[in-house]
Amino acid sequence: MATAHQPPVVAEDEAVAGAVDTAAAAVDTAALESAFDAAVAADERIEPRDWMPDAYRATLVRQIAQHAHSEIIGMQPEANWITRAPSLRRKAILMAKVQDEAGHGLYLYSAAETLGTSRDELLDKLHAGRQKYSSIFNYPTLTWADVGAIGWLVDGAAITNQVPLCRCSYGPYARAMVRICKEESFHQRQGYELLLALSRGTPEQHEMAQDAVNRWWWPSLMMFGPPDAESSHSEQSMTWKIKRHSNDELRQRFVDICVPQAESLGLTLPDPDLKWNEERGQHDFGAIDWSEFWSVLKGNGPCNEQRLTQRRRAHEEGAWVREAAAAYAAKHSDHDKDRRPATPGTHGEATA
């Protein structure tokens, strides 16, 4: 029998049990991490119900959210020209493109939701300035030729960056990218064809096309993100096979694609240092002004405030649509429930 002077053994037993549970949890986590790493190494897809490291989940949420926000914000510069398109054909093409971008944003928000974060949460962070979108959309569209430059250069850079994402290790993101990349290819061809028409038009039209390319070329190169040495996420994302290529690799690929296309367009890329390097089998190009990139990213671009203000206003003005949709869904859910056949054995019915 224990006396008043003897310490209770219950606390000691609980401490031992707690230590055992902690050790077991550590073993389980190590096994899960090992299985996750093996799946990624084998190029298997990670699905929403699979175990994944918290850092992997957070990286995906950050990247997918930024991608989704970019599609939604990216509607603004081109929508600015829908009412001023020079022909009905051009208007229809541009409207279809802007609609595609809205759809891309919805696909991507849906992919992010599979990671346990709500669309409302992501939009709240965007509107509060706590999540980013591509810095390229903080530049103004000054002329009709800018619509072509965005299609050729901006969407061309997007395709270069996004096609490898079709093999992303996270299944929902990879599958969303397959359709997005097909539609982005249409966008790129639309921009190229528009610039080609202007370049072969009047001297004034050619000059307008060249001016647009001059203004959009360098921001397009910045779209791939900072140099590899300054990228805080790139290496880990490549280890997890979220990304397949580094920022600098993708940027070089884009330059090599654009040079012959510019020649076909009859336009000049605004880089006096751009030249073919026979030894490397690639083009050398001039230094990028990364101070401009970081400044725009911090909110100091020509249109940062305008883009976010317009996005917040659109969200607020669309509140009634979301409320109506929610009410409609709730009403029909209740209606379907009322029409559902009664389960055998209810309402006093005999059962076998």
LUMZAMAR-934400 format. One record per residue (C-alpha): residue number from 1; residue in three letters; x, y, z. Coordinates in nm, 2 decimals. Layout:
# LUMZAMAR-934400
(NUM,ALA,(X,Y,Z))
...
//
This chain:
# LUMZAMAR-934400
(1,MET,(0.00,0.00,0.00))
(2,ALA,(0.13,0.35,-0.09))
(3,THR,(0.18,0.59,0.20))
(4,ALA,(0.15,0.96,0.20))
(5,HIS,(0.53,0.99,0.17))
(6,GLN,(0.55,0.77,-0.15))
(7,PRO,(0.52,0.95,-0.49))
(8,PRO,(0.23,0.84,-0.71))
(9,VAL,(0.33,0.61,-0.99))
(10,VAL,(0.05,0.73,-1.22))
(11,ALA,(0.23,1.04,-1.34))
(12,GLU,(0.54,0.84,-1.41))
(13,ASP,(0.35,0.59,-1.61))
(14,GLU,(0.18,0.87,-1.81))
(15,ALA,(0.51,1.03,-1.89))
(16,VAL,(0.65,0.70,-2.02))
(17,ALA,(0.34,0.64,-2.23))
(18,GLY,(0.37,0.98,-2.37))
(19,ALA,(0.73,0.93,-2.46))
(20,VAL,(0.64,0.60,-2.63))
(21,ASP,(0.36,0.77,-2.83))
(22,THR,(0.59,1.05,-2.94))
(23,ALA,(0.85,0.80,-3.05))
(24,ALA,(0.59,0.60,-3.24))
(25,ALA,(0.46,0.91,-3.41))
(26,ALA,(0.82,1.00,-3.52))
(27,VAL,(0.86,0.65,-3.67))
(28,ASP,(0.53,0.68,-3.85))
(29,THR,(0.62,1.03,-3.99))
(30,ALA,(0.96,0.90,-4.10))
(31,ALA,(0.79,0.61,-4.28))
(32,LEU,(0.54,0.84,-4.45))
(33,GLU,(0.82,1.08,-4.56))
(34,SER,(1.01,0.79,-4.70))
(35,ALA,(0.71,0.67,-4.90))
(36,PHE,(0.64,1.02,-5.02))
(37,ASP,(1.00,1.07,-5.13))
(38,ALA,(1.00,0.73,-5.31))
(39,ALA,(0.68,0.82,-5.49))
(40,VAL,(0.82,1.16,-5.61))
(41,ALA,(1.14,0.99,-5.72))
(42,ALA,(0.95,0.74,-5.92))
(43,ASP,(0.75,1.01,-6.10))
(44,GLU,(0.43,0.90,-5.94))
(45,ARG,(0.15,1.16,-5.88))
(46,ILE,(0.07,1.28,-5.53))
(47,GLU,(-0.30,1.30,-5.49))
(48,PRO,(-0.51,1.50,-5.24))
(49,ARG,(-0.57,1.21,-5.00))
(50,ASP,(-0.21,1.11,-5.00))
(51,TRP,(0.02,1.20,-4.71))
(52,MET,(0.25,1.49,-4.79))
(53,PRO,(0.49,1.71,-4.59))
(54,ASP,(0.35,2.04,-4.46))
(55,ALA,(0.61,2.23,-4.65))
(56,TYR,(0.52,2.06,-4.98))
(57,ARG,(0.15,2.15,-4.93))
(58,ALA,(0.24,2.51,-4.84))
(59,THR,(0.46,2.55,-5.15))
(60,LEU,(0.19,2.42,-5.37))
(61,VAL,(-0.07,2.65,-5.22))
(62,ARG,(0.16,2.95,-5.27))
(63,GLN,(0.24,2.86,-5.63))
(64,ILE,(-0.11,2.76,-5.74))
(65,ALA,(-0.26,3.06,-5.57))
(66,GLN,(-0.02,3.30,-5.74))
(67,HIS,(-0.09,3.13,-6.07))
(68,ALA,(-0.47,3.16,-6.02))
(69,HIS,(-0.44,3.52,-5.91))
(70,SER,(-0.23,3.60,-6.22))
(71,GLU,(-0.50,3.46,-6.45))
(72,ILE,(-0.77,3.67,-6.29))
(73,ILE,(-0.57,3.99,-6.26))
(74,GLY,(-0.44,3.93,-6.61))
(75,MET,(-0.79,3.97,-6.76))
(76,GLN,(-0.77,4.35,-6.68))
(77,PRO,(-0.50,4.47,-6.92))
(78,GLU,(-0.67,4.31,-7.23))
(79,ALA,(-1.03,4.36,-7.13))
(80,ASN,(-0.94,4.73,-7.14))
(81,TRP,(-0.93,4.69,-7.52))
(82,ILE,(-1.25,4.48,-7.59))
(83,THR,(-1.47,4.79,-7.66))
(84,ARG,(-1.20,4.94,-7.88))
(85,ALA,(-1.10,4.64,-8.09))
(86,PRO,(-1.06,4.75,-8.45))
(87,SER,(-1.30,4.49,-8.59))
(88,LEU,(-1.58,4.25,-8.49))
(89,ARG,(-1.34,3.96,-8.55))
(90,ARG,(-1.07,4.10,-8.33))
(91,LYS,(-1.33,4.18,-8.06))
(92,ALA,(-1.47,3.82,-8.07))
(93,ILE,(-1.12,3.67,-8.04))
(94,LEU,(-1.02,3.90,-7.75))
(95,MET,(-1.34,3.82,-7.57))
(96,ALA,(-1.28,3.45,-7.61))
(97,LYS,(-0.93,3.49,-7.47))
(98,VAL,(-1.04,3.69,-7.17))
(99,GLN,(-1.30,3.43,-7.09))
(100,ASP,(-1.04,3.15,-7.12))
(101,GLU,(-0.83,3.34,-6.86))
(102,ALA,(-1.13,3.35,-6.62))
(103,GLY,(-1.17,2.97,-6.67))
(104,HIS,(-0.80,2.91,-6.60))
(105,GLY,(-0.83,3.10,-6.27))
(106,LEU,(-1.13,2.88,-6.17))
(107,TYR,(-0.94,2.56,-6.26))
(108,LEU,(-0.65,2.67,-6.05))
(109,TYR,(-0.85,2.78,-5.75))
(110,SER,(-1.02,2.44,-5.76))
(111,ALA,(-0.68,2.27,-5.76))
(112,ALA,(-0.58,2.48,-5.46))
(113,GLU,(-0.89,2.38,-5.27))
(114,THR,(-0.79,2.01,-5.29))
(115,LEU,(-0.50,2.11,-5.06))
(116,GLY,(-0.74,2.22,-4.79))
(117,THR,(-0.75,2.59,-4.85))
(118,SER,(-1.07,2.77,-4.95))
(119,ARG,(-1.11,3.00,-5.25))
(120,ASP,(-1.25,3.27,-5.02))
(121,GLU,(-0.93,3.25,-4.81))
(122,LEU,(-0.71,3.29,-5.12))
(123,LEU,(-0.90,3.58,-5.25))
(124,ASP,(-0.90,3.75,-4.91))
(125,LYS,(-0.52,3.72,-4.91))
(126,LEU,(-0.50,3.86,-5.27))
(127,HIS,(-0.72,4.16,-5.19))
(128,ALA,(-0.52,4.23,-4.87))
(129,GLY,(-0.19,4.22,-5.06))
(130,ARG,(-0.07,3.91,-4.87))
(131,GLN,(-0.04,3.69,-5.19))
(132,LYS,(0.12,3.79,-5.51))
(133,TYR,(0.04,3.76,-5.88))
(134,SER,(0.27,3.79,-6.18))
(135,SER,(0.44,4.13,-6.19))
(136,ILE,(0.39,4.15,-6.57))
(137,PHE,(0.03,4.25,-6.52))
(138,ASN,(0.13,4.57,-6.35))
(139,TYR,(0.22,4.73,-6.68))
(140,PRO,(-0.03,4.93,-6.88))
(141,THR,(-0.17,4.84,-7.23))
(142,LEU,(-0.12,5.17,-7.41))
(143,THR,(-0.21,5.08,-7.76))
(144,TRP,(-0.39,4.80,-7.95))
(145,ALA,(-0.05,4.65,-8.04))
(146,ASP,(0.00,4.58,-7.67))
(147,VAL,(-0.27,4.31,-7.70))
(148,GLY,(-0.06,4.14,-7.96))
(149,ALA,(0.26,4.18,-7.76))
(150,ILE,(0.09,4.02,-7.45))
(151,GLY,(-0.03,3.73,-7.66))
(152,TRP,(0.30,3.67,-7.83))
(153,LEU,(0.54,3.74,-7.54))
(154,VAL,(0.35,3.71,-7.21))
(155,ASP,(0.15,3.41,-7.31))
(156,GLY,(0.45,3.27,-7.49))
(157,ALA,(0.65,3.30,-7.17))
(158,ALA,(0.36,3.14,-6.98))
(159,ILE,(0.36,2.84,-7.22))
(160,THR,(0.74,2.79,-7.18))
(161,ASN,(0.70,2.80,-6.80))
(162,GLN,(0.37,2.60,-6.78))
(163,VAL,(0.42,2.31,-7.02))
(164,PRO,(0.66,2.13,-6.78))
(165,LEU,(0.40,2.18,-6.51))
(166,CYS,(0.18,1.92,-6.69))
(167,ARG,(0.43,1.67,-6.53))
(168,CYS,(0.41,1.83,-6.19))
(169,SER,(0.42,1.58,-5.90))
(170,TYR,(0.09,1.70,-5.77))
(171,GLY,(-0.19,1.54,-5.97))
(172,PRO,(-0.47,1.81,-5.96))
(173,TYR,(-0.23,2.08,-6.06))
(174,ALA,(-0.08,1.88,-6.34))
(175,ARG,(-0.42,1.78,-6.49))
(176,ALA,(-0.54,2.14,-6.48))
(177,MET,(-0.23,2.25,-6.67))
(178,VAL,(-0.30,2.02,-6.96))
(179,ARG,(-0.61,2.21,-7.07))
(180,ILE,(-0.46,2.55,-6.97))
(181,CYS,(-0.16,2.50,-7.19))
(182,LYS,(-0.37,2.40,-7.49))
(183,GLU,(-0.57,2.72,-7.45))
(184,GLU,(-0.26,2.93,-7.39))
(185,SER,(-0.12,2.81,-7.72))
(186,PHE,(-0.42,2.97,-7.89))
(187,HIS,(-0.35,3.29,-7.70))
(188,GLN,(0.01,3.29,-7.82))
(189,ARG,(-0.09,3.24,-8.18))
(190,GLN,(-0.35,3.51,-8.15))
(191,GLY,(-0.09,3.76,-8.04))
(192,TYR,(0.16,3.65,-8.30))
(193,GLU,(-0.10,3.69,-8.58))
(194,LEU,(-0.21,4.03,-8.45))
(195,LEU,(0.15,4.16,-8.45))
(196,LEU,(0.22,4.01,-8.79))
(197,ALA,(-0.08,4.20,-8.94))
(198,LEU,(0.04,4.53,-8.78))
(199,SER,(0.40,4.47,-8.88))
(200,ARG,(0.30,4.42,-9.24))
(201,GLY,(0.06,4.71,-9.23))
(202,THR,(0.12,5.08,-9.26))
(203,PRO,(0.45,5.24,-9.14))
(204,GLU,(0.25,5.37,-8.84))
(205,GLN,(0.11,5.03,-8.76))
(206,HIS,(0.46,4.87,-8.78))
(207,GLU,(0.60,5.14,-8.55))
(208,MET,(0.32,5.07,-8.30))
(209,ALA,(0.39,4.70,-8.31))
(210,GLN,(0.77,4.76,-8.25))
(211,ASP,(0.70,5.00,-7.97))
(212,ALA,(0.48,4.74,-7.79))
(213,VAL,(0.75,4.48,-7.83))
(214,ASN,(1.01,4.72,-7.69))
(215,ARG,(0.80,4.78,-7.38))
(216,TRP,(0.70,4.42,-7.31))
(217,TRP,(1.02,4.23,-7.39))
(218,TRP,(1.21,4.28,-7.07))
(219,PRO,(0.91,4.24,-6.83))
(220,SER,(0.84,3.91,-7.02))
(221,LEU,(1.19,3.79,-6.93))
(222,MET,(1.13,3.88,-6.57))
(223,MET,(0.82,3.65,-6.57))
(224,PHE,(1.04,3.35,-6.51))
(225,GLY,(1.14,3.48,-6.17))
(226,PRO,(1.47,3.59,-6.02))
(227,PRO,(1.80,3.43,-6.12))
(228,ASP,(1.85,3.09,-5.98))
(229,ALA,(2.10,3.21,-5.72))
(230,GLU,(1.84,3.45,-5.58))
(231,SER,(1.54,3.22,-5.60))
(232,SER,(1.43,3.11,-5.25))
(233,HIS,(1.19,2.84,-5.37))
(234,SER,(1.32,2.71,-5.70))
(235,GLU,(1.56,2.44,-5.57))
(236,GLN,(1.32,2.28,-5.33))
(237,SER,(1.04,2.29,-5.58))
(238,MET,(1.26,2.11,-5.83))
(239,THR,(1.35,1.85,-5.57))
(240,TRP,(0.98,1.78,-5.51))
(241,LYS,(0.92,1.79,-5.89))
(242,ILE,(0.67,2.06,-5.86))
(243,LYS,(0.89,2.24,-6.11))
(244,ARG,(1.10,2.06,-6.37))
(245,HIS,(1.34,2.33,-6.48))
(246,SER,(1.51,2.63,-6.31))
(247,ASN,(1.41,2.99,-6.37))
(248,ASP,(1.73,3.06,-6.58))
(249,GLU,(1.68,2.74,-6.79))
(250,LEU,(1.33,2.84,-6.88))
(251,ARG,(1.43,3.20,-6.95))
(252,GLN,(1.70,3.09,-7.19))
(253,ARG,(1.46,2.85,-7.37))
(254,PHE,(1.21,3.14,-7.42))
(255,VAL,(1.48,3.37,-7.56))
(256,ASP,(1.59,3.10,-7.81))
(257,ILE,(1.23,3.05,-7.92))
(258,CYS,(1.15,3.42,-7.96))
(259,VAL,(1.45,3.53,-8.17))
(260,PRO,(1.35,3.35,-8.50))
(261,GLN,(0.99,3.44,-8.44))
(262,ALA,(1.08,3.81,-8.41))
(263,GLU,(1.27,3.78,-8.74))
(264,SER,(0.96,3.63,-8.91))
(265,LEU,(0.75,3.91,-8.77))
(266,GLY,(0.99,4.17,-8.91))
(267,LEU,(1.03,4.32,-8.56))
(268,THR,(1.35,4.37,-8.35))
(269,LEU,(1.40,4.26,-8.00))
(270,PRO,(1.52,4.56,-7.79))
(271,ASP,(1.85,4.41,-7.67))
(272,PRO,(2.17,4.52,-7.84))
(273,ASP,(2.36,4.24,-7.66))
(274,LEU,(2.14,3.97,-7.81))
(275,LYS,(2.35,3.74,-8.03))
(276,TRP,(2.40,3.37,-8.11))
(277,ASN,(2.67,3.19,-7.91))
(278,GLU,(2.80,2.91,-8.13))
(279,GLU,(2.99,2.75,-7.85))
(280,ARG,(2.69,2.73,-7.62))
(281,GLY,(2.44,2.67,-7.90))
(282,GLN,(2.21,2.93,-7.75))
(283,HIS,(2.16,3.31,-7.76))
(284,ASP,(2.34,3.54,-7.53))
(285,PHE,(2.13,3.83,-7.41))
(286,GLY,(2.17,4.14,-7.20))
(287,ALA,(2.15,4.20,-6.83))
(288,ILE,(1.80,4.23,-6.68))
(289,ASP,(1.72,4.52,-6.46))
(290,TRP,(1.62,4.32,-6.15))
(291,SER,(1.58,4.64,-5.95))
(292,GLU,(1.27,4.71,-6.16))
(293,PHE,(1.14,4.36,-6.10))
(294,TRP,(1.17,4.38,-5.72))
(295,SER,(1.02,4.73,-5.72))
(296,VAL,(0.71,4.62,-5.92))
(297,LEU,(0.68,4.31,-5.70))
(298,LYS,(0.68,4.53,-5.39))
(299,GLY,(0.38,4.72,-5.53))
(300,ASN,(0.56,5.01,-5.70))
(301,GLY,(0.47,4.93,-6.06))
(302,PRO,(0.28,5.16,-6.30))
(303,CYS,(-0.05,4.98,-6.23))
(304,ASN,(-0.02,4.79,-5.90))
(305,GLU,(-0.28,5.00,-5.72))
(306,GLN,(-0.51,5.01,-6.01))
(307,ARG,(-0.52,4.64,-6.06))
(308,LEU,(-0.59,4.55,-5.70))
(309,THR,(-0.84,4.83,-5.66))
(310,GLN,(-1.03,4.70,-5.96))
(311,ARG,(-1.02,4.34,-5.84))
(312,ARG,(-1.15,4.44,-5.50))
(313,ARG,(-1.43,4.64,-5.66))
(314,ALA,(-1.53,4.36,-5.89))
(315,HIS,(-1.54,4.12,-5.59))
(316,GLU,(-1.76,4.35,-5.39))
(317,GLU,(-1.99,4.42,-5.68))
(318,GLY,(-2.03,4.05,-5.75))
(319,ALA,(-2.13,3.96,-5.39))
(320,TRP,(-2.50,3.94,-5.49))
(321,VAL,(-2.42,3.68,-5.76))
(322,ARG,(-2.24,3.46,-5.51))
(323,GLU,(-2.52,3.50,-5.26))
(324,ALA,(-2.78,3.41,-5.52))
(325,ALA,(-2.59,3.11,-5.64))
(326,ALA,(-2.55,2.99,-5.28))
(327,ALA,(-2.93,3.03,-5.22))
(328,TYR,(-3.01,2.85,-5.54))
(329,ALA,(-2.79,2.56,-5.45))
(330,ALA,(-2.93,2.54,-5.10))
(331,LYS,(-3.29,2.55,-5.23))
(332,HIS,(-3.23,2.27,-5.48))
(333,SER,(-3.05,2.07,-5.23))
(334,ASP,(-3.35,2.08,-5.00))
(335,HIS,(-3.58,2.01,-5.30))
(336,ASP,(-3.38,1.70,-5.40))
(337,LYS,(-3.38,1.58,-5.04))
(338,ASP,(-3.76,1.60,-5.03))
(339,ARG,(-3.79,1.41,-5.35))
(340,ARG,(-3.55,1.14,-5.24))
(341,PRO,(-3.73,0.80,-5.20))
(342,ALA,(-3.80,0.70,-4.84))
(343,THR,(-3.56,0.44,-4.69))
(344,PRO,(-3.74,0.10,-4.65))
(345,GLY,(-3.86,0.05,-4.30))
(346,THR,(-3.94,0.42,-4.24))
(347,HIS,(-4.28,0.58,-4.18))
(348,GLY,(-4.41,0.26,-4.01))
(349,GLU,(-4.34,0.04,-4.32))
(350,ALA,(-4.27,-0.33,-4.26))
(351,THR,(-3.93,-0.46,-4.33))
(352,ALA,(-3.84,-0.81,-4.43))
//
